[in-house]
Amino acid sequence: MLAIFLKTLPFFGLIGLGWAAARWRFFSAEATAHLTRFVFYFALSAMLFRFSANLSLGEIFDGRLAAGYLWGTTFAYAIGLGVAFWRGLDTPTAAIEAQCAAIGNTGFLGVPMLALLLGQEAVGPIILVLSIDMIVFSSVLTLVVTAAREGSMSPRVVRNLGLGLLKNPMIVSIALGLCVSATGLGLHEVPDSFFATLGAAATPGALFAIGASLATKSAERLQVAAWLSFAKLILHPLFVAIGVYYLFPVDAYRASVVISAASLPVAGNVFILAQHYGIAPQRVSASILISTAASIVTVSAIIAAVAVSAP
């Protein structure tokens, strides 16, 4: 585990640097917002586009791997939902807590970190996990909250949901990359170099932005945040491991990649959704803060436990 911990430490060091810069007011909240937009719309999208353009659909989509990850994530989501209902919460708040328990920071942390730690062969499974999180579970949250508040599901909601997915730069970049891959031509040397250079900014930019955003997070409702962090960091990868090892067994390497992805801390976009819908943003904020801090140890331990060499 020590070797893995030492490899992950620079990534968390960049997060810490971003946190310190924002905490000491060297980096303002406005600057953090602009950096996040640059990473989201340009650097990370360029990285995902280039990865997808150099992969075939078969290297990304694996039905058994998708089923195993989907089963484990759905089970973690259901546990988060069930505990919230047991505590007497309303449906929208329970849905937000379930999202904290099941959706990790795959885009900003998982893509750059796991691709470097586990090798380029990990990119396909990581993109699969990212796609499932964005398309399936973000959609579930929107539908559940809307149905609970409006009492029904209108065509307008479904249309807006579809448009939202089509406007997500990560989804668009993956889709466009796969279109380039499908032509069989690949990327020419010049555009490949362009996207590689722009995509290289994703890793330091995303990690610094994560840290800077954490400086504005509060640590209220610590008991709830601690439970949600435990569910995300421990229960979610455990359930995914059951899915990909026993229920829908896949090769050990691809299984290790999705389990590692499942071990990541609560995703920052859950906070964005919580703010958008006005549902317990302080609770989500604390969950992101605590899970990210604890993941310095838990992510290293889980990767060390499951990691195998690429075939």
C-alpha positions as CSV (number, residue, x, y, z in Angstrom):
1,M,0.0,0.0,0.0
2,L,2.9,2.4,0.8
3,A,4.0,2.4,-2.9
4,I,0.5,3.2,-4.1
5,F,0.1,5.9,-1.4
6,L,3.3,7.5,-2.5
7,K,2.1,7.5,-6.1
8,T,-1.3,9.1,-5.2
9,L,0.3,11.6,-2.8
10,P,1.3,14.1,-5.6
11,F,-2.3,14.2,-6.9
12,F,-3.7,14.9,-3.4
13,G,-0.8,17.4,-3.0
14,L,-2.1,19.4,-5.9
15,I,-5.6,19.4,-4.3
16,G,-4.0,20.6,-1.1
17,L,-2.1,23.3,-3.0
18,G,-5.4,24.5,-4.5
19,W,-7.1,24.5,-1.0
20,A,-4.2,26.5,0.5
21,A,-4.2,29.1,-2.3
22,A,-7.9,29.7,-1.9
23,R,-7.9,29.5,1.9
24,W,-5.2,32.1,2.1
25,R,-7.1,34.3,-0.5
26,F,-4.3,34.1,-3.1
27,F,-6.9,32.4,-5.4
28,S,-10.3,34.0,-5.3
29,A,-13.7,32.2,-5.6
30,E,-14.1,33.9,-9.0
31,A,-10.7,32.7,-10.2
32,T,-11.7,29.1,-9.0
33,A,-14.9,29.4,-11.0
34,H,-13.0,30.4,-14.2
35,L,-10.4,27.7,-13.7
36,T,-13.1,25.1,-13.3
37,R,-14.8,26.3,-16.5
38,F,-11.5,26.1,-18.4
39,V,-10.9,22.5,-17.2
40,F,-14.5,21.4,-17.7
41,Y,-15.1,22.9,-21.2
42,F,-11.6,22.8,-22.6
43,A,-8.8,20.8,-20.9
44,L,-10.8,17.8,-19.7
45,S,-12.9,17.7,-22.8
46,A,-9.8,17.7,-24.9
47,M,-8.4,14.8,-22.9
48,L,-11.6,12.8,-23.2
49,F,-11.9,13.5,-26.9
50,R,-8.4,12.4,-27.6
51,F,-8.8,9.3,-25.5
52,S,-12.1,8.3,-27.2
53,A,-10.7,9.1,-30.7
54,N,-7.9,6.6,-30.1
55,L,-10.2,3.9,-28.7
56,S,-12.9,1.7,-30.3
57,L,-16.3,1.4,-28.9
58,G,-15.5,-2.2,-28.0
59,E,-12.6,-1.0,-25.8
60,I,-14.9,1.3,-23.9
61,F,-18.2,-0.6,-23.7
62,D,-18.2,-4.0,-22.0
63,G,-21.7,-5.2,-21.2
64,R,-20.7,-7.3,-18.2
65,L,-18.4,-4.6,-16.8
66,A,-21.2,-2.1,-17.3
67,A,-23.7,-4.4,-15.6
68,G,-21.4,-5.1,-12.6
69,Y,-20.7,-1.4,-12.1
70,L,-24.3,-0.5,-12.6
71,W,-25.4,-3.1,-10.1
72,G,-22.9,-2.0,-7.4
73,T,-23.7,1.7,-7.9
74,T,-27.5,1.1,-7.8
75,F,-27.1,-0.9,-4.6
76,A,-25.0,1.9,-3.0
77,Y,-27.6,4.4,-4.2
78,A,-30.5,2.3,-2.7
79,I,-28.7,2.0,0.6
80,G,-28.2,5.8,0.7
81,L,-31.9,6.3,-0.2
82,G,-33.1,3.7,2.3
83,V,-31.1,5.2,5.3
84,A,-32.4,8.6,4.4
85,F,-36.0,7.4,4.3
86,W,-35.4,5.6,7.6
87,R,-34.3,8.9,9.1
88,G,-37.6,10.5,7.9
89,L,-36.2,12.7,5.1
90,D,-38.3,13.8,2.2
91,T,-37.8,12.3,-1.3
92,P,-35.6,15.1,-2.8
93,T,-33.3,15.2,0.2
94,A,-33.0,11.4,0.2
95,A,-32.2,11.5,-3.5
96,I,-29.4,14.0,-2.9
97,E,-27.9,11.8,-0.1
98,A,-28.1,8.8,-2.3
99,Q,-26.2,10.7,-5.0
100,C,-23.5,11.4,-2.4
101,A,-23.3,7.7,-1.5
102,A,-22.9,6.5,-5.1
103,I,-21.4,9.1,-7.4
104,G,-17.6,9.8,-7.3
105,N,-15.4,12.4,-8.7
106,T,-14.5,10.4,-11.8
107,G,-14.3,13.4,-14.2
108,F,-12.0,15.7,-12.4
109,L,-10.1,13.2,-10.2
110,G,-10.6,9.7,-11.7
111,V,-9.8,10.4,-15.3
112,P,-6.4,12.1,-14.8
113,M,-5.3,10.1,-11.7
114,L,-6.3,6.5,-12.6
115,A,-5.1,6.8,-16.2
116,L,-1.6,7.6,-14.8
117,L,-1.7,5.1,-11.9
118,L,-3.2,2.1,-13.7
119,G,-2.0,2.7,-17.2
120,Q,-3.6,3.8,-20.5
121,E,-5.5,0.6,-20.7
122,A,-7.7,1.9,-17.8
123,V,-9.1,4.7,-19.9
124,G,-11.8,2.7,-21.6
125,P,-13.3,1.4,-18.3
126,I,-13.0,4.9,-16.7
127,I,-14.9,6.5,-19.6
128,L,-17.6,3.8,-19.2
129,V,-17.9,4.6,-15.5
130,L,-18.1,8.3,-16.2
131,S,-20.8,7.8,-18.9
132,I,-22.9,5.7,-16.6
133,D,-22.6,8.2,-13.7
134,M,-23.5,11.2,-16.0
135,I,-26.2,9.6,-18.2
136,V,-27.9,7.3,-15.7
137,F,-27.6,8.6,-12.2
138,S,-27.6,12.4,-12.9
139,S,-30.8,11.7,-14.9
140,V,-32.3,9.7,-12.0
141,L,-31.8,12.5,-9.6
142,T,-33.4,15.1,-11.9
143,L,-36.4,12.8,-12.6
144,V,-36.9,11.9,-8.9
145,V,-36.7,15.5,-7.6
146,T,-38.9,16.8,-10.4
147,A,-41.5,14.0,-9.9
148,A,-41.5,14.6,-6.1
149,R,-42.0,18.3,-6.4
150,E,-44.5,18.4,-9.3
151,G,-46.3,15.2,-8.6
152,S,-45.9,13.9,-12.2
153,M,-43.4,13.6,-15.1
154,S,-44.1,15.9,-18.0
155,P,-42.6,15.7,-21.5
156,R,-41.0,19.1,-20.9
157,V,-38.9,17.6,-18.1
158,V,-37.7,14.7,-20.2
159,R,-36.9,17.1,-23.1
160,N,-34.9,19.4,-20.8
161,L,-33.1,16.4,-19.4
162,G,-32.1,15.3,-22.9
163,L,-30.9,18.8,-23.9
164,G,-28.9,19.0,-20.7
165,L,-27.1,15.7,-21.5
166,L,-26.4,17.0,-25.1
167,K,-24.9,20.2,-23.7
168,N,-22.6,18.4,-21.3
169,P,-19.1,18.9,-22.8
170,M,-17.8,15.6,-21.4
171,I,-20.5,13.6,-23.0
172,V,-20.1,15.5,-26.3
173,S,-16.4,15.1,-26.3
174,I,-16.6,11.3,-25.7
175,A,-19.3,11.0,-28.5
176,L,-17.3,13.1,-31.0
177,G,-14.1,11.1,-30.2
178,L,-15.9,7.8,-30.8
179,C,-17.2,9.2,-34.1
180,V,-13.6,9.9,-35.2
181,S,-12.6,6.5,-34.0
182,A,-15.4,4.9,-36.0
183,T,-14.0,6.4,-39.3
184,G,-10.9,4.3,-38.8
185,L,-8.7,7.3,-39.8
186,G,-7.8,8.4,-36.2
187,L,-6.4,11.8,-35.4
188,H,-3.8,13.4,-37.7
189,E,-0.5,14.2,-36.0
190,V,-1.2,17.9,-35.8
191,P,-4.7,17.8,-34.1
192,D,-3.5,14.9,-32.0
193,S,-0.6,17.1,-30.7
194,F,-3.0,20.0,-30.1
195,F,-5.5,17.9,-28.1
196,A,-2.6,16.2,-26.2
197,T,-1.2,19.6,-25.2
198,L,-4.5,21.1,-24.2
199,G,-5.5,17.9,-22.4
200,A,-2.3,17.9,-20.4
201,A,-3.6,20.9,-18.5
202,A,-6.6,18.8,-17.2
203,T,-4.7,17.0,-14.5
204,P,-3.0,19.9,-12.6
205,G,-5.9,22.2,-13.4
206,A,-8.7,19.8,-12.3
207,L,-6.9,18.9,-9.1
208,F,-6.0,22.5,-8.2
209,A,-9.7,23.5,-8.9
210,I,-10.9,20.7,-6.6
211,G,-8.8,21.9,-3.8
212,A,-9.7,25.6,-4.3
213,S,-13.4,24.7,-4.3
214,L,-13.0,22.7,-1.1
215,A,-11.8,25.8,0.7
216,T,-15.3,27.3,0.4
217,K,-17.0,24.1,1.7
218,S,-18.4,24.0,5.2
219,A,-18.2,21.1,7.6
220,E,-21.8,21.2,9.0
221,R,-23.9,18.2,9.9
222,L,-20.8,16.1,10.4
223,Q,-22.5,12.9,11.5
224,V,-24.5,12.7,8.3
225,A,-21.5,13.8,6.2
226,A,-19.4,11.1,7.9
227,W,-22.0,8.4,7.1
228,L,-22.3,9.5,3.4
229,S,-18.5,9.6,3.2
230,F,-18.3,6.0,4.6
231,A,-21.0,4.9,2.1
232,K,-19.1,6.4,-0.8
233,L,-15.5,5.5,0.1
234,I,-16.1,2.0,1.5
235,L,-19.6,0.6,0.6
236,H,-19.7,1.8,-3.0
237,P,-16.4,0.1,-4.0
238,L,-17.4,-3.0,-2.0
239,F,-20.7,-3.4,-3.8
240,V,-19.1,-2.7,-7.2
241,A,-16.5,-5.4,-6.3
242,I,-19.3,-7.9,-5.7
243,G,-20.8,-6.9,-9.0
244,V,-17.7,-7.3,-11.2
245,Y,-16.1,-10.2,-9.3
246,Y,-19.1,-12.5,-8.6
247,L,-22.4,-11.4,-10.2
248,F,-21.0,-10.3,-13.6
249,P,-17.4,-11.5,-13.5
250,V,-14.9,-9.8,-15.8
251,D,-11.1,-9.9,-16.2
252,A,-9.3,-8.9,-13.0
253,Y,-7.7,-5.8,-14.6
254,R,-10.9,-4.2,-15.8
255,A,-12.6,-5.1,-12.5
256,S,-9.8,-3.3,-10.6
257,V,-10.2,-0.2,-12.7
258,V,-14.0,0.2,-12.0
259,I,-13.5,-0.7,-8.3
260,S,-10.8,2.0,-8.0
261,A,-13.1,4.5,-9.8
262,A,-15.9,3.6,-7.3
263,S,-13.5,4.3,-4.4
264,L,-13.3,8.0,-5.3
265,P,-14.7,10.7,-3.1
266,V,-18.1,12.4,-3.6
267,A,-18.3,14.3,-6.9
268,G,-18.3,18.0,-7.0
269,N,-21.2,18.1,-9.4
270,V,-23.5,16.7,-6.7
271,F,-23.0,20.0,-4.9
272,I,-23.9,21.9,-8.1
273,L,-27.1,19.9,-8.3
274,A,-27.9,20.4,-4.6
275,Q,-27.5,24.2,-5.1
276,H,-29.5,24.2,-8.3
277,Y,-32.5,22.4,-6.6
278,G,-32.0,24.0,-3.2
279,I,-31.6,20.7,-1.5
280,A,-29.3,20.4,1.5
281,P,-26.2,22.0,-0.1
282,Q,-24.4,22.3,3.3
283,R,-24.8,18.5,3.8
284,V,-23.3,17.8,0.4
285,S,-20.6,20.3,0.9
286,A,-19.5,18.6,4.1
287,S,-19.6,15.2,2.5
288,I,-17.3,16.3,-0.3
289,L,-14.9,17.9,2.2
290,I,-14.8,14.9,4.5
291,S,-14.7,12.2,1.8
292,T,-11.9,14.0,-0.1
293,A,-9.8,14.3,3.0
294,A,-10.4,10.6,4.0
295,S,-9.8,9.4,0.4
296,I,-6.1,10.2,0.7
297,V,-5.9,6.9,2.7
298,T,-8.9,4.9,1.5
299,V,-8.3,5.3,-2.2
300,S,-4.7,4.2,-1.9
301,A,-5.7,1.2,0.3
302,I,-8.4,0.1,-2.2
303,I,-6.2,0.5,-5.3
304,A,-3.4,-1.4,-3.5
305,A,-5.9,-4.2,-2.6
306,V,-7.3,-4.7,-6.1
307,A,-4.8,-3.4,-8.6
308,V,-3.3,-5.9,-11.1
309,S,-1.2,-5.3,-14.2
310,A,-2.9,-4.7,-17.5
311,P,-3.1,-7.8,-19.7
